[in-house]
Amino acid sequence: MVSSGYTHAHRSGLPNYSNSTAVQEKFGLRQHLPWFISLSLPIPGVRTRRLRLPLPNLQRLYSSSVLRYGRKAGSAILLIGFLFLVFVAFAFAKRFGTRSKKWPRPFIGDPSTLIFEREDLQRIWHWEISSGHYPSQRSIPEQLGFRVPPRNPAIPPRRMPSRGPSGFANVTRGIGSKRSYLEIKPKDRDTAYPPRPVPGSVADLDVVMDHCDFSEKKAQVLRTGAGLDAGNRLRRGGTEARNYIYQEHADTGNPTTSSDFVVDEKPKADGNGANNSGFERPPIALPPPLQHRPYASLSTPCDPDNPRLFHMFWTGPFTDKPYTAILSFLFTQNTGLHLQEPDTSICRPQFWMWINPGPAAAVPNPSAIRDMLGELRKNPWASPFLHPRFKDVIHFKLWNTTEQLDGVPELKDEWRSRDLFNSGGNIIAVPQDKKLNDGDGDEAAATTTKADSDNILNRTGSKSSSTYDRMSVILSDMVRFVLCHRFGGTYLDADTIFLRDWEELWGWKGAFAYRWSRLKRYNTAVLHMNKNSALGTFLFRTALKNDLDFHPMTISRYTQDANLEELLLRLPDALFDSAWLNTENYQRDRPPQPYFTSFEDFFETPLVNSAAPQAMGFDGFFKGAYSYHFHNFWWKPFDPARNWPDLGEKFAVGEQAARNAITKAATSSANVTDTADQDPVDQRDLDWSTVLKRTFEAYIRGERPNMYGEWLQW
């Protein structure tokens, strides 16, 4: 048979170059040269076997390049191939060669984060249920293996099957107080403002989940059920199903004890075991469960086991973002500032603003608290809240990472051996001289002040989209869990404004965050957790064994792997982030109002909707939602024309300082001759951010009441 210029002998299989040239002969020989050759090396101590190492066959490389394409072209091919191999080796070393680099999960899958056995998960569930932290009638996972339905003091008795197809309990057994669902209406006939929530009332988040989930998102349920549509109720009849706020009757006298808990000592092999490779299973040590007490049975308006604390975290100079967040707190929450004397029948919430004065990786110096207060007094955006009128409801606190982590029993003995800046498996390495330790931090602070302030390790705040303070964002992922676990309460990101009283959410004693848009994952921009809870112990022990990763997506994996998702309820984003789905092209057939197609619409309202903010005002801004999360944009001012605290004569000094600073900056940069006393001209239509800021400021100036018709008393 003749092929490619040479023939093969049918019997020997050897080529016969009867009519070939020398080039064709070389080409035929090249086809039989292997790409790799074996190098045989002796194995020390083993005489009968040798180690074979595959090495590239240089003769085959030479013949496939230089002989085939010529000296110049072949040499170029060899050089390009060598450089490609060097590049690949360098890329792999850069990507995976250090501790801070991990293999991307799509290549290896998501390994289980679970470090507890099923008996420990049962104990966690039992502790939370017995403490009244599961006021829900939703199912519990059968994978937990409960033989006896846990007794639940936070829900009333009910009759329903208590076991699933597997034979294990899938619900809790209600032994709690009866509930009375409220139909909230204004008391006065001609009222223009909604009534304050009933003290001690509770939002039934089971009902909220049924009405406001991803597929429905009926925000009007939140409005009508809370009586926020005062004077504007157009819907007639059939509103009972929208009543999601209830009151608990007095204590039933059926306490839950540890004897109610039965551990399945020999769980079946169902894949729910812990992933304990590389370390021993940590013991789960929990205190005795708390006693659930309905509001009606408390001796004081405030429940010591459920403190009403709002936490917020801020790095760098105080700006209009935390300023507006605090103003919205004063405008909506029941602080009692509208009264000459405090009302002892209500529980006043407090706002704790945690300040991290320097870069996220720096250690505060010994005079940090004094320095922080001094800077706040000089800052026009912060100084108003140091007024004695707000001393009982607004508190500035210094964040010290070392002190805070040492205050968490689950972390204090081990956190120093972990990387603190881990977000979703991506670790930012911090040089040794900047790492947090037990020292006073003077050397680290001095090093930081000499470095470039725009370096990722030295940034204090986000001044633009290109200089984003990623370190502080990663630190805040952990901060929220530390604060809620140590002190209790609710954490909110600083890019959040309050839209209504949270009384009913305080009544719901379970832990919650909210949904990451369309995904079944958490967004912890709002996070409520109970003080020193079993859930908190689980999260910290799990995070400790997973490189202290507190990214919301990773938290979702922790709870999912352990069948604890129901203990950290994932609420619909309609409650706290109403525009999110719309900005990602979802639910645009029945969008909430105002209709944002981008988060930037809050600061720069599109012309087609530009008349809406002034015409509708605060009352038309996502009515029914508890808060609004505008997702960063730290560098965009709320009120471009009046970018200063406009709070009236009592705070005129700070306002004048801010106006002078703006005028000085504008004059030096653009040779502007305006003075600070000249009022700027507003644009024709004000944006939503401007309308809300000015509404809150008018309340502080005493020119209008808050959202509930209450006037601030000075």
N, C-alpha and C positions, 0 to 999 in steps of 0.2 A: 504494500500500500504506500502510495506517495503522498506526503503531507509536509508543507512548509519547507520544501527544498531538499528533504532527505527522506529515505525509506527505512522502515523498520523490518528486520528479519522476523518472520512469523514465529520462529522457534526460539531464537536466542533473545529477542527483545532488544538487541543492540541496534543503534542507528547505522545506516549505510550511506555515506556521503558520496554517492556515485557522481552526482552532477553539481555539488555545492562549491561555493567559493570559500575562502579562508574566513571571511566575516560570518558567513552562515554557519561554519563549523564552530566558531567561537560562540555564536548565539545558541547553538544547540547544546554546547557544553554548559553554558550558563544556566540553562533550565534545570540542570541536575545539581547545582550547587545549593546546599541548604542555607537558610537565613541564619541559623544558629549552630554553633558547634559546642560540644561538651568538653569541659575541662575536668579531668579526674584528679582529685586530691585525696591524700591518705587521711583517714579519720584516726586521731590519736587514741590508742587503746583498743582499736578494732582492726585486726589484721585481715580479716576475711572480707571486709567491705570498704568501698571508697566513696567519697562524696563527689557527685557530679554537678557541676555548675554550668548552666547554659550561658554562653557568651555570643555576642553578635559576630557573624562571619564577615570579616573585613573584605575577603576576596569577593564574596557575593555582593557586598555594598559597592565595591569598586567596579565590578563588572556590570552592575545594574545602573550605574550612573555615568562614570567616565567613559567606559568602553561603549556604552549604548548611545550616549548623547554628545560625546566629545569632551575634551578636557575642560573647556570653559563652562559649558552648560552643566556638565556632570558635577564639577566642583561646586558650582552654585547650588545645585540640588542638595549635595552633601552638607553644605554650610547651613542652608535653610532648615534641613532636618535636624541638625545638631542644635541650632538656636531654639527650635520648637520644643525639643526635649528639655533643654535648660529652662525654658519658660514654664513648661508644665510642672517640672520639679519645684521651681521657685514658688509657683502659685499654690501648690499643695502644701508646701512648707509654711507659707504665709497664712493659709486658711486654716490649717489643722495642726500646726506645729507647736502651738502654745496652749496654755491652760484656758485662755479666754476664747479659743476657737473650738467649735463643735461641728461634727458632721451634720449637714442639713437633714432634718427629720424625714423629708420625702424619700431619702435613700435608705434609711434604716428603720423607718416607722417610728411611732411614738411609744417608747417603752413605758411600762406602768410606773406611776409615781407612788403607788401604794406601799406603805411601810408598816401598816398595822394589820394584825390578824382580825378575823371576823369577830372574835369575842370582844376585842377592844372597840371595834366599830359599834357593836351592840351597846357597850357601856356609854359611848358618846351619845348615841341616840337616846338611850334611857335617861341620861343626865339632862339633856336638853328638854325632852318631853316632860320629865318630872318637875323641872324648874319653870314650866309654863311658857317655854320658848318655842312651842309648836302649836299655836292657836289655830290650827288648820284642820279641816276635815278631809284633806287630800290623803291619798294612799301613801304608805311607806313601802320601801322596796322589800319584796319577798326574799331577795338574796341575803338579807341580813340574818335570816334564819330564826326570827323570834317564834318561840313555841307558844308563848302567851302574849296576847295583845297588850302593849304597854298602857298603863292607866294614865290618862291625859287630863290634868286639872284645868286646862285652858279652853276646853270645849264642853258643851253640855252633853248629857247622855243622849244616845241615839241607838236605834236598832237597825243593824245591817250586818251582812256576812262579815266575819272577822278574819277569815282565812282564804288564801288564794288557791289556785290549782295545785301548787306545790305542797300544800298542807301547812305552810308557815303563815304567820299573821301578816296581813297587808294593810291593816288600819290600826288606829289607836282606839282605846276604849275611853269614851268621854265620861268624866266624873265631875265636871266643873259646873259653874253657875249657869243659870239660864240667861238668854240674851233677849234684849228688847231692841228691835230695829227702829230707828228714829226717822220721822219725816220732818225734815228741818225746813221751817218757813220763818220769814221775818215776823217779829212780834208786833211792830207798828204798821199801821195800814199804809202810811205814805213814806215808808223808808226807802232810801235810795241806795242803801248799802247792805250787803249780806250780813247775817248775824255771825258772831264768833261761834266756833264749835263748842259743843257742850263739854265742860270739863270732865275728863275721864272717859270720854267717848273713844271708840275703837273703830278703825277702818277694817272691815272684813275683806282682806286681800284675796280670799277665795273668790268673792263676787267680782272684785276688780279684775282678777285674772280671767274670769269667764267673759267679761264684757270688753276688755281692753287689750286682748292679746294681739299678736301680729296679724291675724287674719281679719280681725274686726276693727280694733282701735276706735271705739266709740267714746270719744273724749267727753261728749255731752253727758254721759253717765256720771262722770266725776263732777260735773257742774251741778246737775239737778239733785244728785244724791246728797250733796253737801250744802244745798241751799244757796249756792253762789249766784243763781239767776234771780236774785231778789228784784221784784218789780218787773221782771221780763220773762216770767214763766208763760210760755206759749203752748206747751204741750199739755193736753187735757186728758186726765184719766190714765190708768194703767201705769202709774209711776212707781208702784210699790216694789216692782222688781229692781228698780234702780236704787233702792235704799240699801246702801252698803255700810252705813255707820250704825253702830249699836252700843248699848251700855250693858255691862255685866251686873247681875244682881249681887247681893251680898254673898259672902263665902258660904259654900255648901257644907263645910266641915268634913270634907273627904280628902285629907292630905295623902299625898303619894309618898311612899317610903321605899327604901332600897329593897325591902322584901318582895316588892312587886316584880323585881327583875330576875329573870331566869336565863342563865347563859347556856347556850348550846355547846356543851363541852367537846363534842365530837362532830364538828360540822362536816358536811359532805364535801367532796372535792368538786367544787363548782366553778373554779377559776377565780374565786374571790380572796385567795390567800395573798399575803403581802409579798412585795418584791424586796427581799431583804439581802440581796447580793451585795457583798462588800461591807456590811456593817451589821451589828446585832440589832434585833428588834427592840426599839425603845419602849420602856414600860409606860403604860398610860396611867398616870396618877391624877385623879380628879378629886376635888373636894366634895363634901356632901351636897346633894342637889338643893337648890333654893326652894323656898316655899312660894308658890304662886298665890298672890293676893289680889283679888279684884279691887278696882279703884274705890268702890263703895265701902270696902272694909279697911282702908288705910286710915291711920290716925292723923296723917298730915297730907296735904295735897301732892307732895312730891314723894315718889317711891324711891327709897335709897338704893334699891337694886336696879333701878332703871333711870339713871340721871339724865336730865334733858340738856345735853351738851352738844352744841354744834362745833365741830373742829374744822379748821381750814389751815393750810400750810402755805407759806410764802417765802421766797428767796429773793434777796436783793432789795433795792429801794422800793418803798411803798408807792403804788401808782393808783390810777383811777379804777383799776380792776378790783382789788380787794376793797377799795373805798366804796364802790357801788354795791358790792356783795353785802357789806355791812349795812349800808343804807337800806337795801331791800329786806334785810333781816328786821330792822327797826320798823319798816313800813308794814310788815305782814304778821310778825309773831306777837304773841300776847305777853309783851314785856311789862305791861302796867305803867308805861311812861305817860299815858294819858290821864293818870290819876295823881292827885296831890299826895296821897298816902298809898303805899303798896297794898294790894288786895291779898289778904292772907288766905283766901279761899282758892287761889289759883297757883299753879306751879309755873314759875317764870323760867323760861329757857335761858341759857347763857351761850354766848358766842365766844369761843376760845380761838384767837388768831395766833397761830404758832409761827414765829419768825426765825428763819435760818439766816443770820446776818451776812454770812460769807459764802464762798463756793461750797458746793455740796460735799466735797471731800475734805474740807478744812475742819480744823478743831477750834471751837470757840476759845478765846483767851479768858483769863480769870476775871476780867472786868466786863465780860460780854453783856451781862444783864444791864449794868449801868449804861454801857455804850448804846445798847439797843434802845432803851427808854429815852436817852438823849437824842438819838437820831429820829425817833418817832415824834418827839416834841417839836423838832425843827422841820419835820416833813409836813407840808400843808395838807396832804391827802390823809395822813394818819392822825395829826394832832387833834382834830375835832372829837375823836372818840376817846380821848383822855380827859374830856370834860367830866366833872363830878356827876353830872346828870346820868351818865351811862356807866358808872363804876360798878353797878350790880349786875349788869347784863353783858358787858363787853370787857374781855380780858386779853391783854397781849402777853404771850408767853414765849420764852426762849427755847428753841429746839436745840438740844444737845444730843447728838447721835449716840455717843458713848453712854451717857447717863440713861437715855431712854432704853437702849438695848440691854443694859445691865438691869433695868427694872422689869424685864420680861423673864420670868423664871425659866421658861422653855428655851431661852436663847443665851442667857448670861454666861454660861460656862463654855459655849462653843462658837459664838458668832465671830470671834476674833480670827478664827481659822478659815473663815469663808470670805468670798468676794462680795462686797456690799452692793456693787453696781452691776447687777445681773438682770436683764430684761428679756424674757423669752428665750433664754439660752445664750444671748449675746452679752458678753462681759466686757466692761470697760476697765482696763487695767489702770491702777493708780500707783504711781511711784512710791517707793517705801517711805520716803521722807514726808509724804502727804497723807499716808494712811492714818486712820483713826486709831488711837491707842490710849493708854492710861496717862500719858503725859499731859502737860498743860497746853501744848499746842503752839507755843510761842514760835518755835523754829519753823513749823509748817506754815503758820500765818505769815511769817516774814518772807518765806519762800514764795508764797502765793502773791504777795503784794508786789514783788519784783518781776513777776512773770507777766507775760502778755495777757491782759484782761480778757481778750477774745478767745484765748485758748479754751478748749472744751472743759479742762479741769478747773478753770478759773472764772468761768462765766457766773454771773449772779443775775439771772433773769433773762428773758427772751426779748431782745430789742428789735428783732426783725425775723422774717421767715428764714433767712440764711444764717442767723446767729442764734439758733434755738438752744436753750439751756437743757440739753438732754440729760445731763447728770442729775439735775434737780428733779426732773420728771421721773427718772428711775428711782431716785431716793424716795419721792413721794408715794410710789407704788407700795413701798414698805411702811412708810410713815402712817398711812391711814389704818393699817392693821394694828400697828403698835399702839396708836392712840385709842382706838376703840377697845382693844383688849385690856389696856391698862386702866382707862378711865371710864369706859362705856360711852354711849352716845352715837352720834352720826357724823361721819366725815363727808365733806363736800369739796370738790375741786374749786380753786379760786376763780375759774371761769364759769361761775354759777350765780344766778340771781334767784331769790325766793319769789314765789308768786302767790302763796296762800299760807294760812296757818297750818302747822304740822301737828296739831293736837291729836288727831286721830291716828297718825302714824306712830306717835309716841305710845299710844295705847296698844298697838300691835307689838308684842314683846318678842317676836321672832326676828332673826337676822335677815337682812335683805340687801341686794344690790339691784342693778337693772340690766336689761338685755342689751347686748352689743348689736344694735340695729337688727338686721334680719337673721343673724347667727344665734344659735343656742349657746351663747357664751356670755360671760359677765362683762359689764362695764362697771368698774368700782369708782367712777366719778362721784357716785353716791353710795355710801356704805354704812349700814347700821349693824352693829354687833354688840352683844352684851359683855359686860365687864367680867374678865376672868372666866369665860365660858369654856365648855368642853370643845365647842367648835373652834374657838381660838387656839386652844391647846393643840388640836389636830392640825390646824393650818400652820402653826409655827414649827411643830416638830416635823411635819412633812416638808415645809420649805427649807428647813435646816439641812435635810438630807438630799435636797434637790438644788443645792447651791444658792440658797436664799433668793429664789426667783419668786417675786410677787406680782409679775405681770398678770393683768386680768385673764388673758388667755391661759396662762399656766394655772392660775387659781381654778379655772374651769376644769382643767384636767385633774387637779387634786380631788375636787369634790365628785367628779364623775367616776373616777377610778375607785373611789371609796363608797359609792352609793350614798353620798351625803348632800346631793344637790338640793333636796327639799329643805334641808336645814338652813341653807343660805338661799333664800327664795329669790328667783330671778324675775323681777317685776317687769312689766311691759315698759318700753321706753316712753310711752305716752305720758307717764307720770312725771318724768324728769327731763326728757330729751325729745320733745314732741316733733321736732322738725327733721330728726335724723333720717328716718325712712324716706322722706320726700327728697332729701339731698342726694340719696343714692338711687333715685328713680323708682321707688316703691311706694305703693298706696297713694298714687296721685289721682285716683278716681274720687276719693273722699278725703281730701287732705285736711289736716287741722289748720286753724287760722291763727296768725297770718301764714300765708302759703310761701314757704321758703324753698327755693330749689338749690340754694347754696347757703352755707353758714355765714358767708360774707354778707348776705342780704340783711342781716341784723344790723350791720354797721353802715352798709350802703344799699338802702332800699331801692330796688329797681323802679324806673320811672313809671312803669305801668301800674305800680302799687304805691307810688310815693305819697299819695294823699291820705292813705289809710292810717299811718301812725298818729297824726294829729287829730284826725276825725274820730278814731276809736279809742286811742289812749291806752292806759294800763288795763282798763276793763276789757279791751279787745285782744289782749296778748295771751294766747294759749290759755284761755280761761278754763279752769278746772285742774290744770297741771300744778304740781306742788313746787316745781322749780324749772328753770330753763338753763341748759348747758350750751354755751355758744362756741365751744371747742376752740380754745386757744385765741388767736388774734390778739396777743398781748400788746402788739405794737400799734394797733388801731385805736385811737381815742374814742371814748363813748360820745363825746361832744366836741367835735373839732373846732367849732367857733368859740366855745367857752370851755376850754380845756383846763379848768381849775375848779376847786371846790366852791360851789356857789351856795353858801349856807347862811347868808345874812350877816347882820351886824355882830352877832356874838362871836363869829369866826372871821371877822374882816381882816385881821392881821395875816392869817394864813393865806387867805384869798389874794391879798395884795402881794404877798411874797411870790405866790405862784404866777400871778400875772406879770410881775416884774421879770421873773426868770424867762417866761415865754417871750416877752418883748425884747429882752436882751439877746436871746438866742436868735430871734428873727432879724433883729437889727444887724447883728454881726455877720449873719450868713447871707442876707439879701439886701443889706443897706436900707432897711425899712425905717421910717422916721416916726411910726405910730408910737404913742405913749401907752403906758399901762392903764391909764384912766379912761381911754377911749374904748367904748363897747364895740365889738365887731358886729358886722351885719350878718344875720342868719341867712342861710340859703332858703329858697322859697318853701320847700317841703323838708321837714325834719325827719331824720331817720329814726328807726325804732330804738336804737341804742340811746340816742339823744333824748327822745321823749321819755323813756323810762328813767334815765338819770335825773332829768329835770323834775319829774314827778316826785321822786324820792326826796330830792332837795327841797321842793316846795313844802313837804310835810315837816322837815326839820326846821325850816324858816317859820313855820306856823301859819302858812298861807292856805293850807288845805288839810283835810283829815287824811288818815291812812285808808287802806282799802276797806276797813270795817267801820268807817265813819267816826273814828276816834281822833281827837285833836291832841297834839303833843303839849304837855304842860311843863313850862319852864319854872 
